[in-house]
Amino acid sequence: MSLSTIDELFAATLQGDYDSDAPWEAVIELQRLGTREVLSTAVEWCDSTVLLKRARGADVLSQFGKTADHPSINYPDECFAALSGLVSTESEARPLCSAIYGFGHQGNAKAVHLVIGFCNHPNSEVRFATTFALGCFADLPDAAKALLQLSSDSDDDVRDWATFGLGVLGREDSPEIRDALAVRLNDTCNDAREEAMVGLAKRKDPRVISSLILALESLPVPDRAIEAASEMLGHQDGWDKELSGRDYAAALRKEFGT
């Protein structure tokens, strides 16, 4: 592809609202190309004086070269170095979020220590990006410890994703993790409560049973309640589509005497 066309794609990433489809289509196309020429411009943008350029440079690098047939990052060291440089100096939320999300997508565990410091950032969007990134490394002890903290964050989305990362994505098991998940059974956020059910059920913690039965006997029955019940009952093939929520609740009562 010609340099002029690449320049046009980069220019297109700056058009419209940040979350609009058109600029993201340009970002995805640049990621798909994954060439040295695209890399050079994206790295340059990460050091731009223009806020949106810094964000878009990080967006492009976050999944650089990744496709369905090519699941790894192109030029991983250069991409990681550019994002690392950005987060070390960035003060604006939008570019910071783009870089932190990028760390999660890139899968380099060195990112954990670079993003942990943002767990207490005053901007909830930055904390959410941090939670996403740490969830990608949920089985690393330092990431799990940070997710424990984030699972009690003041923001619903942050708590939800931290609970998902800690309890569902992660396989770590400890009294501290189980206790944190048990606290979320009473969360005001439905999603956080349901992720806590799945996380506790994966660990066969009986504290989930009462909350789980209540969810299974409600209407509509949450899919995650069925998932949790299947985990708790040890169904190897996942949930049985022919069973209702009440069927699962009855099976739990029979198995656990509740």
Protein Blocks (a to p, Z undefined) as FASTA:
>chain_A
ZZklmmmmmmmmmgcjfklmklmmmmmmmmmnopaklmmmmmmmmmccbfklmmmmmmmm
mmgoiafklmbcehkllmmmmmmmmmmmpcbfklmmmmmmmmmmnopaklmmmmmmmmmg
cblklmmmmmmmmmmmmmpmklmmmmmmmmmcfbfklmmmmmmmmmmmpmcdcfklmmmm
mmmmmccblklmmmmmmmmmmnopaklmmmmmmmmmpccddfklmmmmmmmnopanbpaf
kbcfklmmmmmmmmnoZZ
